[in-house]
Amino acid sequence: MIDAKDIAALQGRPFFMALAARNDRMLAEAQVYACPQLEIINAGIEQNGFTPLLISLHGANMNLRQYRSNWQFLVGSEWLVALPQSSQLGGRDVFVWNDLNTAERELLEHYQTLGKRGKFRPEQTVMSGFSQGGQVAIQAALKQIIPVNHFIVNCPYVPDLEQMTALLDACQNHDLRGYLLLGEEDPSCTPGALQLQQEFEKRGFKCAVDVIPGLHHGFPDNFPEVFQRALDFVLHR
């Protein structure tokens, strides 16, 4: 593994700077041809004309190939499970959600595409995401980019608490309920997420938090069990 101090020591050296410029140029060229993707891993079961919908967003510098395995336990369930992949390149075959406007536009387009497969209701729709994808999922729910009453996020990245609370203050959907799954050993995301949960509660929004002992930045081994717990909370079951 490359140490950050080693990289810092290379800054300003002509060979390294030329290599970095070449890398940036290649990434920009590849970005021109990058397109958003949507993978449906479970078709769901229609109930009274509507299908329960789960949309889950991968973390930064990930792809669907790496992410989909976390959700295989929902194959055969009642949920239509849709996994978008960002069009924003973070490197070779890995993707990020850095431009939130682009992320929200793509999410809306995916929802419209899914609308050709079935009908959905906000009370049966869940936004989900991991890390940076969790950040986008929460913001999309607060801004109602799509009609959704619930979010369940894993190790969400909260880089700007003031921005998030401003969105919370502006949110008109008081049926919104959230669930934060956090790692006890995740110093980059857990402190900010805990502060955000407090802001939800101050404003009368229901938002539960589940801090998993020993978990770093990832999915717990018993994720299906934890996810079911989260579903029961957001769906009032």
C-alpha positions in Angstrom: 0.0 0.0 0.0 1.3 3.5 -0.9 1.8 5.7 2.1 0.4 9.3 1.9 3.7 10.6 3.2 5.5 9.0 0.2 3.1 10.8 -2.2 3.6 14.1 -0.4 7.4 13.7 -0.8 6.9 13.4 -4.5 5.0 16.6 -4.9 6.8 19.1 -7.1 9.1 16.6 -8.8 8.9 16.9 -12.6 8.4 13.2 -13.3 5.7 12.7 -10.7 3.9 15.9 -11.8 3.9 14.8 -15.4 2.6 11.4 -14.4 -0.2 13.0 -12.4 -1.1 15.3 -15.3 -1.2 12.3 -17.6 -3.5 10.4 -15.2 -5.9 13.4 -14.9 -6.0 13.7 -18.7 -6.8 10.1 -19.2 -9.5 10.2 -16.6 -11.1 13.3 -18.2 -11.0 11.5 -21.6 -12.7 8.4 -20.1 -15.3 10.6 -18.4 -16.6 11.7 -21.7 -17.8 8.2 -22.5 -18.9 7.2 -19.0 -22.7 6.6 -18.6 -24.9 5.9 -15.6 -26.0 2.3 -15.2 -28.9 0.7 -13.4 -29.0 -2.9 -12.3 -32.1 -4.6 -11.0 -31.2 -7.7 -8.9 -34.8 -8.5 -7.8 -38.1 -7.7 -9.6 -40.2 -7.6 -6.5 -43.8 -8.6 -5.9 -46.7 -6.3 -6.8 -49.1 -5.7 -4.0 -52.5 -4.1 -4.7 -51.1 -2.5 -7.9 -47.9 -1.2 -6.3 -44.4 -2.7 -5.8 -42.2 -2.1 -2.8 -39.0 -0.3 -4.1 -35.5 -0.2 -2.7 -32.8 1.9 -4.4 -29.3 1.6 -3.0 -26.3 3.7 -3.9 -22.7 2.4 -3.8 -19.9 4.1 -2.0 -17.2 6.3 -3.4 -14.6 4.5 -5.6 -16.8 1.5 -6.0 -18.7 -0.2 -8.8 -21.8 -2.5 -9.0 -19.7 -5.6 -9.3 -18.3 -4.9 -5.8 -21.5 -3.6 -4.3 -24.2 -6.0 -5.5 -23.1 -8.9 -3.3 -24.3 -7.0 -0.2 -27.9 -7.2 -1.4 -28.2 -10.7 -2.8 -30.1 -11.7 0.4 -33.1 -9.7 -1.0 -33.4 -11.9 -4.2 -36.8 -13.5 -4.1 -38.2 -10.9 -1.7 -41.1 -8.6 -2.1 -38.8 -5.7 -2.9 -37.8 -4.4 -6.3 -34.1 -3.9 -5.7 -32.4 -1.3 -7.9 -28.7 -0.5 -7.8 -27.6 2.6 -9.7 -24.0 3.1 -10.7 -22.8 6.7 -11.0 -21.4 8.1 -14.3 -18.7 10.0 -12.4 -15.4 8.3 -12.6 -13.1 8.2 -9.6 -10.5 6.1 -11.3 -10.3 3.1 -13.5 -13.7 1.2 -13.3 -14.6 2.9 -10.0 -17.2 5.6 -9.5 -18.1 8.5 -7.2 -21.0 10.8 -6.5 -18.9 14.0 -6.1 -21.2 16.2 -8.2 -24.5 16.1 -6.3 -26.5 17.8 -9.0 -25.4 15.1 -11.5 -26.1 12.4 -8.9 -29.7 13.7 -8.3 -30.4 14.0 -12.0 -29.3 10.5 -12.6 -31.3 9.2 -9.7 -34.5 10.9 -11.0 -33.8 9.4 -14.5 -33.4 5.9 -12.9 -36.7 6.4 -11.0 -38.5 7.3 -14.2 -37.0 4.2 -15.9 -38.2 2.0 -13.0 -41.6 3.6 -13.4 -42.0 1.7 -16.7 -41.8 -1.6 -14.8 -44.3 -0.8 -12.1 -46.0 1.7 -9.8 -44.5 2.8 -6.4 -45.8 4.6 -3.3 -43.6 6.8 -1.0 -44.6 4.7 2.0 -43.2 1.6 0.3 -40.1 3.2 -1.1 -36.7 3.1 0.7 -33.6 5.0 -0.3 -30.3 3.4 0.8 -26.6 3.8 0.3 -23.2 3.2 1.7 -20.7 5.9 2.7 -20.9 8.6 0.1 -23.9 6.9 -1.4 -25.5 7.2 2.0 -24.9 10.9 1.9 -26.6 11.2 -1.5 -29.5 8.9 -0.3 -30.2 11.1 2.7 -30.0 14.3 0.7 -32.3 12.9 -2.0 -34.8 11.9 0.6 -34.7 15.3 2.3 -35.1 17.1 -1.1 -37.7 14.5 -2.3 -35.8 14.0 -5.6 -38.1 11.0 -5.8 -41.2 10.3 -3.7 -39.8 8.5 -0.7 -40.7 8.2 3.0 -37.8 6.1 4.2 -34.1 5.9 4.1 -31.7 3.3 5.5 -28.0 4.1 5.2 -24.8 2.3 6.1 -21.8 4.3 7.3 -23.1 7.6 5.7 -20.5 10.3 5.0 -21.6 13.6 6.4 -19.0 16.2 5.3 -21.1 19.3 5.9 -23.5 19.1 8.8 -24.8 22.7 8.4 -25.7 22.0 4.8 -27.6 18.8 5.8 -29.5 20.5 8.6 -30.5 23.3 6.2 -32.0 20.6 3.9 -33.7 19.1 7.0 -35.2 22.5 7.9 -36.6 22.8 4.4 -38.0 19.3 4.3 -41.8 19.3 4.1 -42.2 15.5 4.3 -42.8 14.9 8.0 -43.5 11.2 7.3 -39.8 10.7 6.5 -38.2 8.2 8.8 -34.5 7.2 8.7 -32.2 4.5 10.1 -28.4 5.0 10.4 -26.3 1.9 10.5 -22.9 2.9 11.9 -19.6 1.3 12.7 -18.2 1.7 16.2 -14.7 1.8 14.7 -15.5 4.2 11.9 -14.0 7.6 12.9 -14.4 9.1 9.5 -18.2 8.8 9.3 -19.8 7.8 12.7 -19.3 11.1 14.6 -20.9 13.2 11.9 -23.7 10.7 11.4 -24.5 10.7 15.2 -24.7 14.5 15.1 -27.0 14.4 12.1 -29.3 11.9 13.9 -29.6 14.4 16.8 -30.6 17.1 14.4 -33.3 14.9 13.0 -34.7 14.2 16.5 -34.6 17.9 17.5 -36.9 18.7 14.6 -39.3 15.9 15.3 -38.2 13.5 12.6 -37.9 9.8 13.5 -34.3 8.6 12.9 -32.9 5.6 14.7 -29.2 4.8 15.0 -27.6 1.4 15.3 -23.9 1.4 16.2 -22.4 -2.0 15.5 -19.6 -3.0 17.9 -16.3 -3.7 16.3 -17.5 -2.6 12.8 -15.1 -0.4 10.8 -16.2 1.2 7.5 -18.3 -1.6 5.8 -21.2 -4.0 6.1 -21.7 -6.1 9.2 -21.6 -9.9 8.9 -25.2 -10.1 10.0 -26.3 -7.3 7.6 -29.6 -9.1 6.5 -30.6 -9.3 10.2 -29.7 -5.6 10.8 -31.4 -4.5 7.6 -34.6 -6.3 8.6 -34.4 -4.4 12.0 -34.1 -1.2 10.1 -37.0 -2.0 7.8 -39.2 -2.8 10.8 -38.4 0.7 12.2 -38.9 2.8 9.1 -42.1 0.9 8.1 -43.6 1.1 11.6 -43.7 -2.6 11.9 
